[in-house]
Amino acid sequence: MTTFLKSLISLQDSCLAFISLMFHGGSSEDAAEALKKLEASVNGVRISIDTTWTGELRSFLIVPLFKCLVALCLMISLLVFIEGIYMNLVVLYVKLFKRKPEKIYKWEPMPEDIELGHETYPMVLVQIPMYNEKEVLQLSIGAACRLIWPLDRLIVQVLDDSTDQTIKGLVNTECAKWESKGVKIKCERRDNRNGYKAGALKQGMKHNYVKLCNYVVIFDADFQPEPDYLQRSVPFLVHNPEVALVQARWRFMNANKCLMTRMQEMSLNYHFMAEQESGSTRHAFFSFNGTAGVWRMAAMEEAGGWHDRTTVEDMDLAVRAGLLGWKFVFLNDLTVKSELPSKFKAFRFQQHRWSCGPANLFRKMIMEIIRNKRVTLWKKLYLVYSFFFLRKIIVHCFTFLFYCVILPTSVFFPEVNIPAWSTFYIPSMITLCIVIATPRSFYLVIFWILFENVMSMHRTKGTFIGILERQRVNEWVVTEKLGDALKTKLFPRIGKPSNRFLERVNSNEIMVGIYILCCACYGLFFGNTLLYLYLFMQAVAFLVSGVGFVGT
């Protein structure tokens, strides 16, 4: 028995020395002493294991590889920082010199002609694609039909792909109500859902009455434009024949629903303030947001119309039209009410589509962009590097790799120095630029950082699926709308909420959270920096998301 206990104690001491050397390194004497042999005694038989190779593996492979990853992340960090500063400087230029679209492009209100009557107004088609949108169908159809525009120059087209017969009946009733008020409203249905939203929009353009229209407006089912939307947007297209798209900004009616919707508001406000504003000002190009935009029918036809090859048909159309030389205008002052997903599962599906689709589109269009001869080299460089490569691919992967993998793992490599500018100063400046877009949420900045790091895992996964065209590359899950923009619900909700714990558990978040938690504990006991404070908070964010306690 005594021999057995001695063997266990010897084994424990040897293992501790081995782990200490692996993670902390040591002097040559320590290495020779601790790593020369790992000895264990089992039943009186001594087994000698030469472990010198572990020190060599760490010194010549693991540490250099980790240093290379750190160096790569530092370079990407600088690129992201430069891109963010550039976009914010453009926005600052617009604000200081008041370079609003009305000063860059010609804009005049639609003229009233007594003799011609409404003939001076162009024909406008309003498309509302929907799929089982029971909670918001009445709101969206009503908002479209209340648009201030001559009734004989406006057609509202409801593209209903609903599979629920009750909801189909509600759509028919709502359309009949507005038709009785003199609105030209059409409800179009398909026998299948091929192409999802893109397929519905494409099928809707095939009807004969659409050929009479000059412009087409798209509103998703949870969007409610103000009555003067057409009066403020269409004149840009009428008076500027080189303009193909006029995009309005989203305004979120349920931003105060929960902490998750507040953080979504921060991210999307920055997207519109920086990415859309800077793209419109410097390149007359940005990504169509899929809704709340007016298209010139001629530009759509020249670009080839709607394609369903990816889950981002809006971006696909915008890039193809941009490569033909058409210009886009973003109106920051024109807002359209919308709804944010308040359930974590719905938000995850949405983020998968928004990260997978652009990556897959980049794979499909990279050579088409490079070979294009109708736009300048500067615009092609902007599309390839800034618009696609940096913002749609690199940023997602960098955020997860650096802040959720490299930084936690660095506690095991004290000999690898990660400069403070990359972990604190640059992230702080980038975050400050983002928070400026939503000043009222400044006090939530810590929660926003942690939550964005959690979501970067899903965005990274979606990016790789899109680039490699793996399973789920064309997965389309309609973002659930709860009618949160309404103070009272128009109709009772479908189904009953489920509170079963296992249905809310997300294993990926839990595994990453446990790993970061282990790194935080190791950093607390053996580290010589305060990095463990961040790691504990990030671990909690992953674990809370992992058990589903996010959103409503």
Disulfide bonds with the S-S distance in Angstrom:
none
